[in-house]
Amino acid sequence: MTSPVLPEPWMRGVAANPAAPPAVLLRLLAPRARTAWTTLCERRALPPDIVEAVVTHPDRTVRRGFARNRHMAPEQRGRLVNDPDSGVRAALASGPRPRTGRVVALPDDVLETLLTARDAHTHGQSSTADDIRQELVVSGQIPPAFRRRMLGHPNSELRAQATQLWLELTTEQRAALLADPDPTVREAAHRCSRTLDPEAMEAELPEHACHHRCLLLVNYAVSRTVAERCLADRRDLDALARNPHIPRDIVTRLARDPDPEVRRHIAARADLDPELLAGLAGDQDGAVAARALQQPLPRTWSQRRAIDRVTGRTAGGVGPVEEMFTEPETRWYEECALSPHPLLRRVAATSPRLPEELVHRLAGDSDADVRHILACNHPLAPPAAILDAFIATPGQRPHLRTLSRLPRTGLHHLLGHEDPDVRALAAADISLPRPPVHLLSDPEPGVRRAAAASPLLPQVLVSSLLDAPEHAEGAASNPNLSADQLHGLLDRSGLG
């Protein structure tokens, strides 16, 4: 008699089984197999026949899981762009799970549909069209190249949305939007142009501390009245020091501020003159002096933002970075790769465009963070560097597991590692000299699952593990199980 606790782990295991044929996977789309839907629809690649069944499935849970599936091509996920359920469209817009930094962009036609959609006012919808747009904007699925194309897009609604990039645009691009033939675009451009109007910013600035106040003080043009008030009250000076639009004499005064954090932000600015930079380079605070010395003049604001992505953070906190609207030239990243300053080499390691010879140079860098950031960001990072990053940066493992260059063999030396994630990776190694039988008794469930799924285990042992609650899920995902055995498990689970 089948134990009542076994069907659910069996179904989840079969759903994860890389050798399960389409006929087996199709059975898991039945309502009785709901427990396996997340594994099946969201956490693995699916063959074409199953994709067809998933995107047309009557249950929105199935479609929503597929919309988040990072193993499927954006073109396949994008088929759900007109799904009748707003929650499915919102899942598509928010992007694959888990979020691990840079993602592959959705196709242009899918982006256009999501960005210009209107509410259908259908009863029971959980997300509005605006909610979905906001999810898409922060998802990383809109590439900078598409955002630039929006500026001249035939659809006036997309041109109006492009005005939100006002601070990133050139003078010519702003002028074109302000003179757009569509009045809606012109109105949107005029509203956004107020971000560079100090008086308008002063009128909008809230007095109480909040995110919006900080946003305005960091990014928007600041009136002299506001700047003087902040200086007099010694309030928000670090935000002012980061603002590209403050008057030059305010920059000079902040460079002499008693707070070293304020001076450090000034030392990073792109608009310093040589005399002011020299003074900051001799600052008594080591962090201020170091920031001034790290990058010579001339500088650009995009370079400063690229450095800010890394400053004060390690690989465990940086990981894969999203592309900025205006990235510095590749040549600048190449110069950073040769810098004596570890921070600039870390910045270089974030660029996926570095040539191969510099990739190998950084892969052997004396600074561990340089090596680990490179492993997370460059498609040519050596496998050994990726494995080292996997071991050293637990927070980046969800991303590193998706990389084809992460070693899956030659891991025998890691079977006894203190970290269970590392032991589990080693347990799945098909090149082990002997089956990882001893890890079937590991104290960590994830390690036991990986060991039970090992194709090196004897068939008779796998069969016996299927009836052990602590091993059933891992054993059911073992690729050595035949189609008949998998069908048999689903029969015993009560699937018709």
Protein Blocks (a to p, Z undefined) as FASTA:
>chain_A
ZZfklmmmmmmmmmmmmklcfklmmmmmpfklmmmmmmmmmmcccdfklmmmmmmpfblk
lmmmmmmmmkbcfklmmmmmmgcblklmmmmmnopaddebjaddddfklmmmmmmccceh
ighiabdfklmmmmmmmnopacfklmmmmmmgfblklmmmmmmmmmmpcfklmmmmmmgf
blklmmmmmmmmmmmmmklmmmmmcfbdcfklmmmmmmmccdfklmmmmmmnopaklmmm
mpmkbcfklmmmmmmgfblklmmmmmmpmkbcfklmmmmmmpfblklmmmmmmpccdddf
klmmmmmmmgopafklnmpadddfbdcdfklmmmmmmpcblklmmmmmmpmkbcfklmmm
mmmpfblklmmmmmmmmmkbcfklmmmmmmmmmmlmmmmmmpmklcfehklmmmmgfblk
lmmmmmmpmkbfbdckllmmgfblklmmmmmmpmkbcfklmmmmmmgmklmmmmmmpmkb
cfklmmmmmmmnopZZ
